[in-house]
């Protein structure tokens, strides 16, 4: 009986939970770095990407003060990326 249990425990292979957790964290980090590198802009939070602020009746608008009418903003990670690149280039 104990030989059967021991054999069953031995056949349940696979990776431990902490390895899966590390792999998931590395995958998420790689995704975010790729997003910051190749998709540096996100829709503006203030105007929702339209570049305009509308009056309540939506007949009159003006440019968004946050994105200056472009409808885009830099992602936080891209700001950090650019800052490190600026410091690195200044050190050369």
The first five atom37 places (N, CA, C, CB, O) and aatype in JSON, in Angstrom:
{
  "aatype": [20, 20, 20, 20, 20, 20, 20, 20, 20, 20, 20, 20, 20, 20, 20, 20, 20, 20, 20, 20, 20, 20, 20, 20, 20, 20, 20, 20, 20, 20, 20, 20, 20, 20, 20, 20, 20, 20, 20, 20, 20, 20, 20, 20, 20, 20, 20, 20, 20, 20, 20, 20, 20, 20, 20, 20, 20, 20, 20, 20, 20, 20, 20, 20, 20, 20, 20, 20, 20, 20, 20, 20, 20, 20, 20, 20, 20, 20, 20, 20, 20, 20, 20, 20, 20, 20, 20, 20, 20, 20, 20, 20],
  "atom_mask": [
    [1, 1, 1, 1, 1],
    [1, 1, 1, 1, 1],
    [1, 1, 1, 1, 1],
    [1, 1, 1, 1, 1],
    [1, 1, 1, 1, 1],
    [1, 1, 1, 1, 1],
    [1, 1, 1, 1, 1],
    [1, 1, 1, 1, 1],
    [1, 1, 1, 1, 1],
    [1, 1, 1, 1, 1],
    [1, 1, 1, 1, 1],
    [1, 1, 1, 1, 1],
    [1, 1, 1, 1, 1],
    [1, 1, 1, 1, 1],
    [1, 1, 1, 1, 1],
    [1, 1, 1, 1, 1],
    [1, 1, 1, 1, 1],
    [1, 1, 1, 1, 1],
    [1, 1, 1, 1, 1],
    [1, 1, 1, 1, 1],
    [1, 1, 1, 1, 1],
    [1, 1, 1, 1, 1],
    [1, 1, 1, 1, 1],
    [1, 1, 1, 1, 1],
    [1, 1, 1, 1, 1],
    [1, 1, 1, 1, 1],
    [1, 1, 1, 1, 1],
    [1, 1, 1, 1, 1],
    [1, 1, 1, 1, 1],
    [1, 1, 1, 1, 1],
    [1, 1, 1, 1, 1],
    [1, 1, 1, 1, 1],
    [1, 1, 1, 1, 1],
    [1, 1, 1, 1, 1],
    [1, 1, 1, 1, 1],
    [1, 1, 1, 1, 1],
    [1, 1, 1, 1, 1],
    [1, 1, 1, 1, 1],
    [1, 1, 1, 1, 1],
    [1, 1, 1, 1, 1],
    [1, 1, 1, 1, 1],
    [1, 1, 1, 1, 1],
    [1, 1, 1, 1, 1],
    [1, 1, 1, 1, 1],
    [1, 1, 1, 1, 1],
    [1, 1, 1, 1, 1],
    [1, 1, 1, 1, 1],
    [1, 1, 1, 1, 1],
    [1, 1, 1, 1, 1],
    [1, 1, 1, 1, 1],
    [1, 1, 1, 1, 1],
    [1, 1, 1, 1, 1],
    [1, 1, 1, 1, 1],
    [1, 1, 1, 1, 1],
    [1, 1, 1, 1, 1],
    [1, 1, 1, 1, 1],
    [1, 1, 1, 1, 1],
    [1, 1, 1, 1, 1],
    [1, 1, 1, 1, 1],
    [1, 1, 1, 1, 1],
    [1, 1, 1, 1, 1],
    [1, 1, 1, 1, 1],
    [1, 1, 1, 1, 1],
    [1, 1, 1, 1, 1],
    [1, 1, 1, 1, 1],
    [1, 1, 1, 1, 1],
    [1, 1, 1, 1, 1],
    [1, 1, 1, 1, 1],
    [1, 1, 1, 1, 1],
    [1, 1, 1, 1, 1],
    [1, 1, 1, 1, 1],
    [1, 1, 1, 1, 1],
    [1, 1, 1, 1, 1],
    [1, 1, 1, 1, 1],
    [1, 1, 1, 1, 1],
    [1, 1, 1, 1, 1],
    [1, 1, 1, 1, 1],
    [1, 1, 1, 1, 1],
    [1, 1, 1, 1, 1],
    [1, 1, 1, 1, 1],
    [1, 1, 1, 1, 1],
    [1, 1, 1, 1, 1],
    [1, 1, 1, 1, 1],
    [1, 1, 1, 1, 1],
    [1, 1, 1, 1, 1],
    [1, 1, 1, 1, 1],
    [1, 1, 1, 1, 1],
    [1, 1, 1, 1, 1],
    [1, 1, 1, 1, 1],
    [1, 1, 1, 1, 1],
    [1, 1, 1, 1, 1],
    [1, 1, 1, 1, 1]
  ],
  "atom_positions": [
    [[0.81, -1.19, 0.0], [0.0, 0.0, 0.0], [0.86, 1.26, 0.0], [-0.93, -0.01, 1.19], [0.58, 2.2, -0.74]],
    [[1.89, 1.28, 0.81], [2.75, 2.47, 0.86], [3.56, 2.61, -0.43], [3.68, 2.4, 2.06], [3.94, 3.72, -0.8]],
    [[3.82, 1.48, -1.1], [4.55, 1.57, -2.37], [3.69, 2.27, -3.42], [4.96, 0.17, -2.87], [4.22, 3.01, -4.25]],
    [[2.39, 2.05, -3.39], [1.49, 2.69, -4.35], [1.43, 4.2, -4.1], [0.08, 2.07, -4.26], [1.46, 4.98, -5.05]],
    [[1.35, 4.6, -2.84], [1.31, 6.03, -2.51], [2.63, 6.69, -2.89], [1.01, 6.24, -1.01], [2.64, 7.79, -3.43]],
    [[3.73, 6.02, -2.6], [5.03, 6.58, -2.94], [5.18, 6.72, -4.45], [6.15, 5.71, -2.37], [5.74, 7.71, -4.93]],
    [[4.69, 5.75, -5.19], [4.77, 5.81, -6.65], [3.88, 6.93, -7.18], [4.37, 4.46, -7.28], [4.25, 7.61, -8.14]],
    [[2.71, 7.13, -6.58], [1.8, 8.18, -7.02], [2.4, 9.56, -6.73], [0.44, 8.03, -6.33], [2.25, 10.48, -7.53]],
    [[3.06, 9.71, -5.59], [3.69, 10.98, -5.27], [4.85, 11.27, -6.21], [4.17, 10.99, -3.81], [5.1, 12.43, -6.54]],
    [[5.53, 10.25, -6.63], [6.68, 10.43, -7.51], [6.25, 10.82, -8.92], [7.51, 9.15, -7.55], [6.97, 11.55, -9.6]],
    [[5.11, 10.37, -9.36], [4.67, 10.67, -10.72], [4.02, 12.04, -10.86], [3.71, 9.61, -11.19], [3.83, 12.51, -11.99]],
    [[3.68, 12.7, -9.77], [3.1, 14.03, -9.87], [4.22, 15.04, -10.0], [2.2, 14.36, -8.65], [4.6, 15.7, -9.03]],
    [[4.75, 15.16, -11.21], [5.85, 16.08, -11.49], [5.33, 17.49, -11.65], [6.61, 15.66, -12.74], [4.26, 17.84, -11.14]],
    [[6.08, 18.29, -12.36], [5.7, 19.68, -12.58], [6.57, 20.61, -11.77], [4.23, 19.89, -12.23], [7.38, 20.18, -10.95]],
    [[6.38, 21.86, -12.0], [7.17, 22.87, -11.32], [6.5, 23.31, -10.04], [7.41, 24.06, -12.23], [5.27, 23.31, -9.95]],
    [[7.28, 23.69, -9.04], [6.7, 24.22, -7.8], [5.96, 25.53, -8.06], [7.8, 24.44, -6.73], [6.18, 26.19, -9.09]],
    [[5.1, 25.9, -7.15], [4.29, 27.11, -7.32], [5.14, 28.36, -7.4], [3.3, 27.24, -6.18], [4.79, 29.29, -8.13]],
    [[6.25, 28.41, -6.67], [7.06, 29.61, -6.66], [7.78, 29.81, -7.99], [8.08, 29.54, -5.53], [8.08, 30.95, -8.36]],
    [[8.05, 28.74, -8.73], [8.64, 28.88, -10.06], [7.62, 29.5, -11.01], [9.13, 27.51, -10.61], [7.96, 30.36, -11.81]],
    [[6.36, 29.07, -10.91], [5.31, 29.65, -11.74], [5.1, 31.13, -11.4], [4.01, 28.88, -11.56], [4.85, 31.94, -12.28]],
    [[5.21, 31.45, -10.12], [5.07, 32.85, -9.7], [6.18, 33.72, -10.27], [5.06, 32.94, -8.16], [5.93, 34.83, -10.74]],
    [[7.41, 33.21, -10.24], [8.54, 33.95, -10.8], [8.38, 34.1, -12.31], [9.88, 33.24, -10.47], [8.64, 35.17, -12.86]],
    [[7.96, 33.04, -13.0], [7.74, 33.12, -14.44], [6.65, 34.13, -14.8], [7.39, 31.74, -14.99], [6.77, 34.87, -15.77]],
    [[5.59, 34.15, -14.01], [4.51, 35.11, -14.26], [5.01, 36.54, -14.05], [3.3, 34.82, -13.35], [4.67, 37.43, -14.83]],
    [[5.8, 36.76, -13.0], [6.33, 38.1, -12.73], [7.28, 38.54, -13.84], [7.05, 38.13, -11.37], [7.24, 39.7, -14.26]],
    [[8.13, 37.64, -14.31], [9.05, 37.98, -15.39], [8.31, 38.27, -16.7], [10.05, 36.84, -15.61], [8.69, 39.17, -17.45]],
    [[7.26, 37.52, -16.96], [6.45, 37.76, -18.15], [5.77, 39.12, -18.08], [5.4, 36.65, -18.33], [5.76, 39.86, -19.06]],
    [[5.2, 39.45, -16.94], [4.55, 40.75, -16.78], [5.56, 41.89, -16.9], [3.84, 40.82, -15.42], [5.27, 42.91, -17.52]],
    [[6.74, 41.71, -16.33], [7.77, 42.75, -16.43], [8.24, 42.93, -17.87], [8.97, 42.4, -15.53], [8.43, 44.05, -18.32]],
    [[8.41, 41.83, -18.6], [8.82, 41.93, -20.0], [7.74, 42.62, -20.83], [9.12, 40.52, -20.58], [8.06, 43.41, -21.72]],
    [[6.5, 42.33, -20.55], [5.39, 42.99, -21.26], [5.41, 44.49, -21.02], [4.04, 42.39, -20.83], [5.29, 45.28, -21.96]],
    [[5.56, 44.9, -19.77], [5.54, 46.32, -19.44], [6.74, 47.04, -20.06], [5.53, 46.51, -17.93], [6.59, 48.15, -20.57]],
    [[7.92, 46.44, -20.01], [9.1, 47.07, -20.62], [8.9, 47.2, -22.12], [10.39, 46.26, -20.31], [9.24, 48.23, -22.7]],
    [[8.35, 46.18, -22.75], [8.06, 46.26, -24.18], [7.04, 47.34, -24.49], [7.57, 44.93, -24.69], [7.16, 48.04, -25.5]],
    [[6.05, 47.47, -23.64], [5.03, 48.5, -23.84], [5.64, 49.89, -23.71], [3.89, 48.32, -22.84], [5.31, 50.78, -24.49]],
    [[6.52, 50.08, -22.74], [7.16, 51.37, -22.57], [8.09, 51.69, -23.73], [7.94, 51.41, -21.27], [8.24, 52.85, -24.13]],
    [[8.72, 50.66, -24.29], [9.69, 50.87, -25.36], [9.02, 51.1, -26.71], [10.64, 49.68, -25.45], [9.41, 52.02, -27.43]],
    [[8.03, 50.3, -27.06], [7.46, 50.35, -28.39], [6.1, 51.04, -28.47], [7.33, 48.98, -28.9], [5.65, 51.39, -29.56]],
    [[5.47, 51.24, -27.35], [4.21, 51.98, -27.31], [4.29, 53.0, -26.18], [2.97, 51.02, -27.12], [3.65, 52.82, -25.14]],
    [[5.08, 54.06, -26.37], [5.36, 54.97, -25.26], [4.19, 55.87, -24.87], [6.52, 55.81, -25.6], [4.2, 56.45, -23.79]],
    [[3.19, 56.01, -25.74], [2.1, 56.92, -25.45], [0.81, 56.18, -25.15], [1.9, 57.87, -26.61], [0.52, 55.14, -25.73]],
    [[0.05, 56.74, -24.23], [-1.25, 56.22, -23.86], [-2.27, 57.35, -24.03], [-1.26, 55.66, -22.38], [-1.87, 58.51, -24.12]],
    [[-3.56, 57.03, -24.07], [-4.55, 58.11, -24.16], [-4.48, 59.01, -22.92], [-5.97, 57.53, -24.3], [-4.23, 58.55, -21.81]],
    [[-4.69, 60.28, -23.15], [-4.66, 61.25, -22.06], [-5.79, 60.93, -21.07], [-4.8, 62.71, -22.61], [-6.92, 60.65, -21.47]],
    [[-5.48, 60.99, -19.8], [-6.48, 60.67, -18.78], [-7.5, 61.8, -18.63], [-5.8, 60.4, -17.44], [-8.62, 61.57, -18.17]],
    [[-7.11, 62.99, -19.02], [-7.96, 64.15, -18.8], [-9.04, 64.29, -19.87], [-7.11, 65.41, -18.75], [-10.2, 64.56, -19.56]],
    [[-8.65, 64.1, -21.13], [-9.61, 64.26, -22.24], [-10.01, 62.92, -22.85], [-9.02, 65.16, -23.32], [-10.75, 62.88, -23.83]],
    [[-9.53, 61.82, -22.29], [-9.83, 60.45, -22.76], [-9.34, 60.22, -24.19], [-11.33, 60.19, -22.68], [-9.91, 59.41, -24.91]],
    [[-8.28, 60.93, -24.59], [-7.68, 60.72, -25.9], [-8.25, 61.56, -27.02], [-7.82, 59.31, -26.26], [-7.8, 61.45, -28.16]],
    [[-9.22, 62.4, -26.74], [-9.8, 63.22, -27.81], [-9.0, 64.48, -28.07], [-11.23, 63.59, -27.47], [-9.04, 65.03, -29.17]],
    [[-8.26, 64.96, -27.07], [-7.5, 66.19, -27.21], [-8.32, 67.44, -26.96], [-6.91, 66.26, -28.57], [-7.82, 68.55, -27.1]],
    [[-9.58, 67.27, -26.58], [-10.48, 68.4, -26.41], [-11.25, 68.3, -25.1], [-11.44, 68.5, -27.58], [-11.59, 67.22, -24.64]],
    [[-11.51, 69.46, -24.52], [-12.44, 69.56, -23.4], [-13.72, 70.18, -23.94], [-11.84, 70.42, -22.21], [-13.68, 71.23, -24.59]],
    [[-14.84, 69.55, -23.67], [-16.12, 70.04, -24.16], [-16.92, 70.66, -23.03], [-16.92, 68.9, -24.82], [-16.77, 70.31, -21.86]],
    [[-17.78, 71.58, -23.42], [-18.76, 72.1, -22.5], [-19.8, 71.01, -22.26], [-19.41, 73.4, -23.04], [-19.8, 70.01, -22.99]],
    [[-20.66, 71.16, -21.3], [-21.65, 70.12, -21.0], [-22.56, 69.81, -22.17], [-22.47, 70.53, -19.81], [-22.95, 68.66, -22.36]],
    [[-22.92, 70.82, -22.97], [-23.79, 70.57, -24.11], [-22.99, 70.09, -25.33], [-24.57, 71.83, -24.47], [-23.57, 69.81, -26.38]],
    [[-21.67, 70.0, -25.21], [-20.74, 69.49, -26.22], [-20.73, 70.31, -27.51], [-21.09, 68.06, -26.55], [-20.33, 69.8, -28.55]],
    [[-21.15, 71.57, -27.46], [-21.12, 72.43, -28.64], [-19.82, 73.22, -28.75], [-22.3, 73.38, -28.63], [-19.37, 73.54, -29.85]],
    [[-19.22, 73.52, -27.63], [-18.01, 74.32, -27.59], [-16.9, 73.49, -26.96], [-18.23, 75.66, -26.8], [-17.14, 72.77, -25.98]],
    [[-15.71, 73.58, -27.51], [-14.59, 72.84, -26.93], [-13.34, 73.7, -26.97], [-14.36, 71.51, -27.67], [-13.27, 74.71, -27.66]],
    [[-12.36, 73.26, -26.21], [-11.04, 73.87, -26.22], [-10.02, 72.75, -26.12], [-10.86, 74.9, -25.05], [-10.37, 71.61, -25.79]],
    [[-8.77, 73.05, -26.41], [-7.73, 72.04, -26.31], [-7.53, 71.6, -24.87], [-6.41, 72.56, -26.9], [-7.69, 72.39, -23.93]],
    [[-7.18, 70.35, -24.7], [-6.91, 69.81, -23.37], [-5.65, 70.48, -22.82], [-6.74, 68.26, -23.41], [-4.65, 70.61, -23.52]],
    [[-5.7, 70.89, -21.58], [-4.56, 71.56, -20.97], [-3.47, 70.56, -20.6], [-4.99, 72.34, -19.74], [-2.3, 70.93, -20.51]],
    [[-3.83, 69.3, -20.38], [-2.86, 68.32, -19.93], [-1.98, 67.82, -21.08], [-3.57, 67.14, -19.27], [-0.76, 67.77, -20.95]],
    [[-2.59, 67.45, -22.19], [-1.84, 66.9, -23.33], [-1.62, 67.95, -24.42], [-2.58, 65.7, -23.91], [-1.02, 67.65, -25.45]],
    [[-2.09, 69.16, -24.19], [-1.97, 70.26, -25.15], [-2.64, 69.94, -26.48], [-0.5, 70.6, -25.38], [-2.17, 70.38, -27.53]],
    [[-3.71, 69.19, -26.44], [-4.51, 68.92, -27.62], [-4.09, 67.71, -28.44], [-4.48, 70.08, -28.48], [-4.71, 67.43, -29.46]],
    [[-3.06, 67.0, -28.02], [-2.62, 65.83, -28.81], [-3.45, 64.59, -28.5], [-1.15, 65.54, -28.54], [-3.57, 63.7, -29.35]],
    [[-4.02, 64.51, -27.31], [-4.79, 63.34, -26.91], [-3.94, 62.21, -26.39], [-5.6, 62.86, -28.06], [-4.45, 61.13, -26.08]],
    [[-2.62, 62.44, -26.3], [-1.73, 61.38, -25.83], [-0.89, 61.89, -24.66], [-0.81, 60.89, -26.98], [-0.67, 63.09, -24.51]],
    [[-0.43, 60.97, -23.86], [0.47, 61.28, -22.75], [1.55, 60.21, -22.7], [-0.3, 61.38, -21.39], [1.34, 59.09, -23.17]],
    [[2.69, 60.55, -22.14], [3.74, 59.55, -21.98], [3.41, 58.64, -20.81], [5.12, 60.23, -21.78], [2.92, 59.09, -19.78]],
    [[3.67, 57.37, -21.0], [3.49, 56.42, -19.9], [4.57, 56.67, -18.85], [3.55, 54.95, -20.42], [5.64, 57.19, -19.17]],
    [[4.3, 56.29, -17.62], [5.24, 56.52, -16.53], [6.55, 55.78, -16.79], [4.64, 56.08, -15.19], [7.63, 56.33, -16.57]],
    [[6.46, 54.56, -17.24], [7.67, 53.79, -17.52], [8.51, 54.42, -18.61], [7.31, 52.38, -17.91], [9.74, 54.35, -18.55]],
    [[7.87, 55.03, -19.6], [8.62, 55.69, -20.66], [9.31, 56.94, -20.14], [7.7, 56.04, -21.82], [10.4, 57.28, -20.6]],
    [[8.69, 57.62, -19.18], [9.34, 58.78, -18.57], [10.61, 58.35, -17.84], [8.39, 59.5, -17.59], [11.64, 59.01, -17.94]],
    [[10.53, 57.24, -17.13], [11.71, 56.72, -16.42], [12.76, 56.3, -17.44], [11.33, 55.52, -15.5], [13.95, 56.6, -17.26]],
    [[12.35, 55.61, -18.49], [13.26, 55.16, -19.55], [14.0, 56.36, -20.15], [12.48, 54.39, -20.66], [15.22, 56.32, -20.3]],
    [[13.27, 57.41, -20.5], [13.87, 58.6, -21.1], [14.82, 59.29, -20.13], [12.79, 59.57, -21.54], [15.87, 59.8, -20.54]],
    [[14.46, 59.32, -18.86], [15.33, 59.96, -17.86], [16.66, 59.23, -17.74], [14.63, 60.02, -16.49], [17.71, 59.86, -17.7]],
    [[16.62, 57.9, -17.69], [17.87, 57.13, -17.61], [18.69, 57.28, -18.88], [17.58, 55.66, -17.35], [19.92, 57.32, -18.82]],
    [[18.03, 57.36, -20.03], [18.76, 57.56, -21.29], [19.42, 58.93, -21.3], [17.81, 57.41, -22.49], [20.55, 59.07, -21.79]],
    [[18.75, 59.94, -20.79], [19.31, 61.29, -20.74], [20.54, 61.32, -19.81], [18.25, 62.3, -20.25], [21.55, 61.93, -20.15]],
    [[20.45, 60.67, -18.67], [21.56, 60.65, -17.72], [22.73, 59.85, -18.33], [21.12, 60.02, -16.36], [23.89, 60.25, -18.2]],
    [[22.42, 58.73, -18.98], [23.47, 57.92, -19.57], [24.19, 58.66, -20.71], [22.87, 56.62, -20.09], [25.42, 58.59, -20.82]],
    [[23.44, 59.37, -21.54], [24.04, 60.12, -22.63], [24.84, 61.32, -22.13], [22.96, 60.58, -23.6], [25.84, 61.7, -22.75]],
    [[24.42, 61.9, -21.04], [25.16, 63.04, -20.46], [26.49, 62.59, -19.86], [24.31, 63.74, -19.39], [27.43, 63.37, -19.78]],
    [[26.56, 61.33, -19.44], [27.78, 60.81, -18.82], [28.84, 60.47, -19.86], [27.47, 59.58, -18.0], [30.01, 60.3, -19.51]],
    [[28.45, 60.37, -21.11], [29.42, 60.01, -22.16], [30.33, 61.13, -22.5], [28.71, 59.56, -23.4], [31.19, 60.98, -23.37]]
  ]
}
